């Protein structure tokens, strides 16, 4: 039976997802192969039929790593878009000369989304130290993608099932955190969280818990005054803008299950305030989502695991979860 033009226009296209394979010496390339292999088995969720998947990777590298863990690449339901390495890569052996290759994968993915080729990107882990050593200032995917897309305020948020934890500061020494937390920044972060929880998760009226910085949220100034001087005024300003923000709440209270159930997301003040709880709850299946970008980007919750590269022992659960979340976010949009 033929399909009319009107019917064709009403038929939703499959989400087109691009995966960047990350640091070539790490587990990224083989995780991509494992995820693609799992699509052929995941008939219950019909993932294979729902997406159009492309992986950016050096083809020779991908085939070698896949073969090492017993995966036949010609049977994978994924398009391999060849991006040549700068120099050959060995599992577990970093080479600064491939830093440009890694960044090129990100650039190609972003450019592809902007050109309409892809709907979202999923990123395998990179080795920040190698990229920085190459002479490119690089503190992580989040900051690089923000600069690449001209986004003034990227926000790292980790997701594990219904638990969503965003960070006011990311990769900073602890002694620099207080000076990095300003009233304006907290208000701006809450504004972005509110907008993206509505836009991407379709939560009509997001409820956001805001952690204090100090133990006991400062205990009325006894243990620090950042809550009084900065965080509480920022929360009130956000409320005045129509944002459902609550706090400051002591972190050891905010993450009590009964308390968490009241909120759609939690804003932690620094990296190790929020992420240990989330990773305890969902490590290996948690997803890193960058808020505040004009594109959809999800990622894994772990590093390059150089010592495991090429062994077949790496768990692809987080990359699979990142892919699944990217698909859901595109479908909701």
N, C-alpha and C positions, 0 to 999 in steps of 0.2 A: 504493500500500500504506500502510495506516495505521501509525502508530508507537505502541507501547504506552507506558503511563506509566513503566514500569521502564526501557524503552529510552531514553525521552526524558531520564530522570534521569541515565543513563549517558553521554549524548552531551555532550562538552565544548562549552561555549559559546565563541564567538570572543573573543579578548582585546579589551577595550574600551579604546582608547587615546585620551587627550585631549592635544592639542597647544596650548600657549599661544604666540601669534604674536609676543610680545615687543615691543620698541620699535617703534612704528608708523612712525617716520622711517627705520628701518633696513631691512635685507634680510629680516627675519623673515617678514613677510606673503607675499612672493613665494616664499621658500623653501618655505613651507607649500604653496603652489600647485604648485610644481615637484615636491615629494615626492608629493602626491596624484596628479599627472599620471603620475608614474613607476609608480604602483601599477597603472595600466591596462596597462602594458607589461611588468611584471615577472611574466610568466606562469611562468617557469622555477621560481621559488621559491614560486609561488602565494600571494604576499603579500596580494593583494587579497582572496582567499577566506579568509584566515586572520584578518583583523582587522576590527573595527568602529571606524572612525576619526572623531573629532570635532575640529574646530578652533575655538578661542575667538578671535574677531576681530571688528572692526567690519566689517559686510558691505560697506558702500560702499567702505571702504579696500581690502578684499580684492579686490573686483571690479575696482577701478581699477588696482591693482598687477598683478593677473593679466592684465588686458587689455593693459597696457603691455608685457608680455613675451610676448604672443601665446597666452595660455592661456584657454580657454573654461570658466568656472566651472561651468556647468550640466552639464558632462560629467565632473566629477570625482567619484571614489568616496569622498566625504568629506562628513560633515555639517558645515555652517557654523552655529555657534551665535553669534548676533549679540550682541556686547557693545559698546555705543556709545562712541565716542571722546568725550572731554571737549570737545575742539576739533578742527577739521579738521587733518589732518596732511599735510605735504608731504615727499616723499622727500628725505632728507638734511638736513632742517631740524628740529632738536630743539626741543621746546616743553615747558617744565616743567609746563604745565597738564595734560599727558597722563600725568604720573607716576602719578596715582591710577588711571587706566585700566590701566596696565601691572600694577600691584600687584593690581588687581581680577581680572585674568586668572588670576594665580597663586592668589588666594583661591578663585575659582570652581572651579578644577581640584582643589585640595585638598579643598574641601567636597564636590565631586562624587565623589571617591574614597571619602571617609568615609561618604557616603550610599549607596554601592554602585552609583553610576551608571557609574563608570570603574574600571579595574583598574590603570592606571598613567598617569603624565604625562610628556610630552616637552616641553622648553622651548626655544623659539627665544631668541636673545640679547637682553639688555636693556642699557640705558645706565645704569650705576650712578651716574654723576655727576649725571644729571638727577633721578633719584629722590632722591638725597641733597640736591640743591639745593631740592627741594620741601619739605624740612623733615623727611623721614622718614629716620631713621638706617638706612643700607642699605650693606652691604659686599659683597653678592652674593646670588644665588639660594640658595646653600647655607645661609647663615646665616639668611636670611629664612624658608625652608621649615622649618628646624629650630625656629625660634621659633614658627612657625605650627602646628607639629605637636607642640610640647612635647618636642622631642628634645634631650637635654642635650649630645650629642657628635656632630654631623654631621661626616662625613669626605668630602673631595673625592677621588675616584679617577678617573683617566683610563684608558680602555681602548682599545687598538688591537690587534685580533686577540687573540693570547694574552698580550700584554704588558699588565700592570695595575700602575699606579703610583699609590699613595695619598700624601697629604701630611699631615705632622704639623702644619704651619702653612700658612696660605694667603696672604691678601693683607696681609702685614705688611712694613714697612720692614726691610731686612736687619739693621740694628743692634738690632732688637727680637726677633729670632728666638731667640738663646740664652736669654733670660729666659723666653720662652714655652714652651720645651721643658723639661718637668719629668718626673721618673720616673713620677709618677702618671698624667700625661697620656699618655705613651708606652704604659704598660701598658693604659690604658683604650682607646686607639686600636687596639692589637693585639687586644684582646678583641673590639672591634666588627668589625674586619677578619676575624678568625677566624670569627665567627658569621655574617657576611653572605656570605663566600666559601662557607660550607657551605649557608646558607639559599638564596641566590640562584643560585650557580653549581654547587651540588651537589658540591663538592669535599670528600670525606670528611675528609681530613687536610691542610688547607692548609699550605703551606710559605711563610713570609714572610721575606724578606730585609730587614734594617734598616740603612739607610745611617748612616754617621757624619756628624757636623756639620762637622768640620774637614777640611782636606786630609789625605789618608792616614789618615783616621779618628783624627786627633790624633797619630799616630806615638808612642804610649806616653807621651803628655803633653807632648811637645816642641812640638806645634803647637796645643795646647789640651787642657783636661782634661774637657770635657763628656762625652766618650765614657767616661772612667773613672768620673766622679762620677755621671752620670745615665743615659746610654744603655745601657751594659753591665749595670748593676744592674736596669734596667727589663726588658731582654731575659731576664735570669735569672728575674725574678719571673714574667714571662709563661710561661716554660718550666715553672715550678713549677705554673702553672695548667693545664698540658696543651696549651699553644700552641706550635706548631713555629716559633719565631722564631730567626733566625740573624744574628749580627753582634756589634758594629757593623762594617760592611763599607765600605771607601772607595767613594765614589760612582763613581769612575772605574773601579773593579773590578766593582761590582755590575751595571753596565750593559754589561759585555762579554758578547756573545751566549752564549758557553759557560757563563758564570756565571749569566746570567738563566734559562737553560734548567732550572736546578735548582730554581727557585722558581715559585710560583703568583702571587705579588704582591711588590712592592717598596714599602717605606715610606721615602719621602724626607723629609728634615727641613724643607725649605722649597721654595717654589714653583719657583724657577728652578734648583733642584738636579735635580728629577725631570722637569719638563715639557718642557724643550728636547729631551731624548732621545726622549721619547714622541712629541712633535710631529714630530721629524725622521723617525721611523719610520712615522708614520701620519697626518700632517696632512691634513685634509680628509676623513678617514674615521675619526678618533678620536671617542670618546664620553666625556662627563663623566657619571659616576654618583655619586649621593650615597648614601653608606653611613650607617647609623645612624638612618635614618628608618623610621617604621612604614608608609611607602608606597614604591612604586617610582617613582623619578624619574631620567630620563636627559636629557642635553642635548648641545648642540654644543660643539666645542672652539675656537670662534672668537667674535669680537665682532660688533657691529652693522654694520660696514662701510658707514658712512653714504655715503661717496663712490660706492659701487656701487649704492645703493638705486634701484630703478626702472629699472635699465639692462639687466637680464637676464643680466648677466655673473657673478652670484653662483653659486657652486658649492654645490649642495644635498647633497653627499656625506655631510657630517658629520650633518646632520639625518636623512637616510635611514638612516645607520648607527645613530643614536640610536633611531629608531623600531624598527628591526629588533631591536636589543638589548632594548628594552622588551618587545617581543612575546615574545622568547625567555625573558626572565626571568619573565614572567607564565605562560608555558606550563610552565616548569620548576616554578614554585610550585604 
